[in-house]
Amino acid sequence: MRSDIIKKGFEKAPHRSLLKATGVIKSDEDFDKPFIGVVNSYIDLEKWFSFYIQTYKLKNNHSELLNIKSSINVDSMFIEIDEKRLAQCITNLLDNAFRYTSKGIISIDVKLAPGLYKEKNRLLLIQVADTGQGINPQDQERIFDPFERATHVGQKQGKGLGLSIVRHIMNGMHGNVYLIQSKLNEGSIFQLAIPVNTKNKRETSLISNETQTIVQSGAKRQQSVNVEIILVDDDKNIIDSLEAVLLDAGFRVLATTDPGIALLSMSNHHVKILITDIEMKEMDGFSLAKNARKIRPDLFITAMTAHTLNLDQSEFRFDAILYKPVSLDELLAVIDKSNLENNSI
């Protein structure tokens, strides 16, 4: 059994064997880098967190009996952190919470506390709480050990690696993960504590200006790329989330808040699908769709709307409609309906 081999290797070199076996590192060469290639950069924590939550919801379909709540209290701060490792740790905690919570609430709360670790000036605290099964008292001390699972989880799927991976990553970031509390049939609360450097928005204005320049030049470059799907919505968080999951699925995507950029890209014969919001300030979805149809009569045009009632299509007949919040399955179903996957260039 592969798991037995992994266990034997882990006994000799727990950090290396676990991280290689689960794909956190790719080769032995990664161990010559500062902790599995941690790359820190300054991110706008509030925007990053909002984007992360929307993307997580989009990628994961959950029971209607479950409600995910989030709150962030960081006063528009930028933090220096490896966002890839941060996302991996939060995802592992959320996946764990959803796996063992059939109904109720899962909440994630983010805040910055005073802290001093070497040169770091603040402590990033992230709590993930659920109203699920909870953990037996006798299991609580070993849940961060590799291949260990709570004794009362029954047939729930899981390899017992998620929490141990979080602990290893936290160690590399000089942080920690804690089980704050857990009660059977009431739920659990986990917390990440990571020392970070922070800057306010004024201090990072140079970073923001450079980022804006890169984004604008990137938008111009994208017009010449063989884009398959164009996404248009004046809510940047929504199109960023949709773009992320579609790029991850292997599609070539142009995501923009500007209907004008979308129309300029219609002449590209590689474009197969337009997905547009209906209510936008500069140009509503109906007007964009009609103009797009004139340029590309063969284009598959999908409306995206927050209205739960049937969309009035007397002004324009869309090929498909997506109702917000959009799930990944619904998004892929529209792509499948357009036959894009079978005709991708």
C-alpha positions in Angstrom: 0.0 0.0 0.0 1.3 3.5 -0.9 0.1 4.8 2.4 2.2 2.3 4.3 5.3 3.4 2.3 4.5 7.0 3.1 4.2 6.2 6.8 7.5 4.4 6.9 9.2 7.3 5.2 7.5 9.7 7.5 8.9 8.0 10.6 12.5 8.8 9.3 11.9 12.3 7.9 8.4 13.5 8.7 8.7 17.0 7.2 10.1 15.9 3.9 8.1 12.7 3.3 4.7 14.2 4.1 5.2 17.3 2.0 6.5 15.3 -1.0 3.8 12.7 -0.7 1.0 15.3 -0.8 2.5 17.5 -3.5 3.3 20.5 -1.4 6.8 20.2 -2.7 7.8 18.8 -6.1 11.4 17.6 -5.6 14.2 17.3 -3.2 15.7 20.5 -4.6 12.8 22.4 -3.0 14.4 21.6 0.4 17.4 23.8 -0.5 15.1 26.7 -0.7 13.8 28.7 2.3 10.9 26.5 3.5 9.4 24.9 0.4 9.9 28.0 -1.6 7.9 30.5 0.5 7.6 33.7 -1.5 6.4 36.7 0.5 4.8 39.8 -1.1 2.5 42.6 0.2 -1.2 41.9 -0.4 -4.3 44.0 0.4 -5.7 41.6 3.0 -9.3 42.7 2.8 -9.5 42.4 -1.0 -7.5 39.2 -1.0 -9.7 37.6 1.6 -12.9 38.7 -0.2 -11.6 37.2 -3.4 -10.6 34.0 -1.7 -14.0 33.4 -0.1 -15.9 34.0 -3.3 -13.5 31.6 -5.2 -13.8 28.9 -2.5 -17.6 29.1 -2.6 -17.5 28.9 -6.4 -15.3 25.8 -6.5 -17.2 24.0 -3.7 -20.8 23.1 -3.9 -22.3 22.7 -0.4 -25.6 21.7 1.1 -28.3 24.4 1.3 -28.5 23.5 5.0 -25.0 25.0 5.4 -24.2 28.7 5.6 -20.7 30.1 5.4 -20.1 33.4 7.1 -17.0 35.6 7.0 -15.8 38.7 8.7 -12.6 40.7 8.4 -11.3 43.5 10.6 -8.0 44.8 9.4 -8.5 48.5 8.6 -7.4 48.4 5.0 -4.0 46.9 5.8 -1.4 45.4 3.5 0.4 42.4 4.9 3.6 40.7 3.8 2.9 36.9 3.4 3.1 34.0 1.0 -0.5 34.1 -0.3 -0.3 30.6 -1.9 0.6 29.0 1.5 -1.9 31.1 3.3 -4.7 30.0 0.9 -3.6 26.3 1.3 -3.9 26.5 5.1 -7.3 28.2 5.1 -8.6 25.7 2.4 -7.5 22.7 4.5 -9.3 24.1 7.6 -12.5 24.9 5.6 -12.5 21.6 3.8 -12.2 19.9 7.2 -15.1 21.9 8.6 -17.4 21.2 5.6 -16.5 17.5 5.7 -17.7 17.1 9.3 -20.6 19.6 9.3 -23.9 18.5 7.7 -25.9 21.6 8.6 -25.6 24.9 10.5 -22.9 27.5 10.2 -19.2 27.6 9.2 -17.6 30.9 9.9 -14.2 32.4 9.1 -13.0 35.5 10.9 -9.8 37.5 10.2 -8.1 40.1 12.3 -4.7 41.6 13.1 -3.5 41.7 16.7 -0.4 43.4 18.2 2.5 41.1 18.0 6.3 41.0 17.8 8.2 38.1 16.4 11.8 39.1 15.4 11.2 41.8 12.7 7.4 41.1 12.4 5.1 43.8 13.8 1.6 42.2 13.8 0.0 38.9 14.3 -2.5 37.7 11.7 -5.3 35.6 13.4 -7.7 33.5 11.3 -10.4 31.5 13.0 -12.5 28.8 11.3 -15.4 27.6 13.4 -18.2 25.1 12.6 -21.3 23.6 14.2 -20.4 20.1 13.1 -19.5 16.8 14.8 -16.8 18.1 17.1 -13.8 16.0 18.2 -13.6 13.5 21.0 -11.4 14.7 23.9 -9.1 11.7 23.6 -8.5 12.6 19.9 -7.8 16.2 20.3 -4.1 16.0 21.1 -3.3 13.9 18.1 -5.4 15.4 15.3 -2.3 17.3 14.0 -0.3 14.1 13.6 -0.1 12.7 10.0 -2.6 9.9 9.1 -4.6 10.4 12.3 -8.3 10.9 12.2 -11.0 11.3 14.9 -12.4 8.0 16.0 -16.0 8.9 15.6 -16.1 10.1 12.0 -17.4 6.9 10.6 -17.2 6.5 6.8 -16.4 10.2 6.1 -13.7 10.4 3.5 -10.3 11.7 4.4 -6.6 10.7 4.7 -5.8 12.4 8.0 -3.2 14.7 6.3 -5.0 18.1 6.0 -4.3 19.4 9.6 -0.7 18.0 9.7 0.1 19.8 6.4 -1.3 23.0 7.9 1.0 22.6 11.0 4.1 22.0 8.8 3.3 25.1 6.7 2.7 27.2 9.8 6.0 26.0 11.2 7.8 27.2 8.1 6.0 30.6 8.3 6.9 30.9 12.0 3.2 30.7 12.9 1.0 28.0 14.5 -2.3 26.4 14.2 -4.4 25.7 17.3 -7.6 23.8 18.2 -9.2 26.5 20.4 -12.1 24.3 21.4 -14.2 21.4 20.3 -17.3 19.7 21.8 -19.0 16.6 20.4 -22.1 17.4 18.4 -21.5 21.2 18.9 -18.6 21.9 16.7 -14.9 23.0 16.6 -12.9 26.2 16.4 -9.4 26.3 14.8 -7.1 29.3 14.7 -4.1 30.2 12.6 -1.6 32.7 14.1 1.0 34.1 11.8 3.5 36.9 12.5 3.5 39.4 9.6 4.7 42.8 8.6 2.0 45.3 7.8 1.8 48.6 5.9 -1.1 51.0 5.4 -2.4 51.9 2.0 -0.4 55.2 1.9 2.8 53.3 2.5 2.0 50.9 -0.3 0.8 53.5 -2.9 3.8 52.7 -5.0 3.0 49.0 -5.0 -0.6 49.8 -6.0 0.5 52.1 -8.9 2.8 49.5 -10.2 0.1 46.8 -9.9 -2.4 49.1 -11.8 0.1 49.6 -14.6 0.6 45.9 -14.9 -3.1 45.2 -14.9 -3.8 47.8 -17.6 -1.0 46.5 -19.8 -2.1 43.0 -19.2 -5.6 43.8 -20.4 -4.2 45.2 -23.6 -2.1 42.1 -24.2 -5.0 39.8 -23.5 -6.9 41.3 -26.5 -4.3 39.7 -28.8 -4.3 36.3 -27.0 -6.5 33.4 -28.3 -9.2 34.0 -25.8 -12.1 31.5 -25.7 -14.3 33.0 -23.0 -15.0 36.7 -22.2 -16.4 37.6 -18.8 -18.0 41.0 -18.1 -19.2 42.3 -14.8 -18.8 45.6 -13.0 -18.1 43.8 -9.8 -14.4 43.0 -10.1 -14.5 40.4 -7.2 -17.0 38.3 -9.1 -15.2 38.2 -12.5 -11.8 37.7 -10.7 -13.3 34.6 -9.0 -14.9 33.3 -12.2 -11.7 33.9 -14.1 -9.6 32.1 -11.5 -11.6 28.9 -11.7 -11.9 28.9 -15.5 -8.1 29.5 -15.9 -7.5 26.7 -13.4 -9.8 24.4 -15.6 -7.6 25.2 -18.6 -9.7 27.7 -20.5 -8.3 30.9 -22.1 -10.2 33.8 -20.5 -10.5 37.6 -20.7 -12.2 39.1 -17.6 -13.0 42.8 -17.6 -15.3 45.3 -16.0 -15.3 47.4 -19.2 -17.9 46.3 -21.9 -15.9 48.3 -24.4 -12.8 46.1 -24.0 -15.1 43.1 -24.4 -16.5 44.4 -27.7 -13.0 45.2 -29.0 -12.1 41.5 -28.4 -15.1 40.1 -30.3 -13.4 40.1 -33.7 -11.0 37.4 -32.4 -12.4 34.3 -34.1 -11.2 32.1 -31.1 -13.8 33.7 -28.8 -16.7 31.2 -28.4 -18.6 32.5 -25.3 -19.6 35.8 -23.8 -20.8 35.8 -20.2 -22.1 39.1 -19.1 -23.8 40.7 -16.1 -27.1 42.3 -16.8 -27.1 45.4 -14.6 -24.0 47.5 -15.4 -23.5 51.3 -15.3 -21.6 51.9 -18.6 -23.5 49.5 -20.8 -26.1 47.0 -19.6 -25.9 43.3 -20.5 -28.7 43.6 -23.1 -27.0 46.3 -25.0 -23.6 44.5 -24.8 -25.2 41.3 -26.0 -26.9 43.0 -29.0 -23.7 44.7 -30.1 -21.7 41.5 -29.6 -24.2 39.6 -31.8 -23.8 42.1 -34.6 -20.0 41.5 -34.6 -20.2 37.7 -34.0 -23.6 36.2 -35.0 -22.2 32.7 -34.0 -21.2 33.8 -30.4 -22.7 31.9 -27.5 -24.0 34.6 -25.2 -24.9 33.9 -21.5 -26.5 36.3 -19.1 -25.5 36.5 -15.5 -28.0 38.0 -13.0 -28.7 38.2 -9.3 -32.5 38.2 -9.9 -34.1 35.0 -8.8 -37.1 35.4 -11.0 -37.1 34.5 -14.7 -35.2 37.0 -16.7 -37.3 39.0 -19.1 -35.7 38.2 -22.5 -38.1 40.2 -24.7 -35.2 42.7 -25.4 -32.7 39.9 -26.3 -32.8 36.1 -26.3 -29.8 34.7 -24.4 -28.4 31.3 -25.1 -28.1 30.5 -21.4 -28.7 32.2 -18.1 -26.6 31.9 -14.9 -28.1 33.0 -11.6 -25.8 34.4 -8.9 -24.2 33.1 -6.9 -22.8 31.0 -9.7 -21.5 27.5 -8.9 -18.7 25.8 -10.7 -21.0 23.0 -11.9 -23.4 25.6 -13.4 -20.6 27.4 -15.1 -19.2 24.2 -16.6 -22.7 23.2 -17.7 -23.0 26.4 -19.7 -19.6 25.7 -21.3 -20.6 22.2 -22.1 -23.9 23.5 -23.7 -21.9 25.8 -25.9 -19.9 22.8 -27.1 -16.7 24.8 -26.4 -14.8 21.8 -24.9 -15.4 19.8 -28.0 -14.3 22.6 -30.4 -11.5 24.2 -28.4 -8.7 25.3 -30.6 
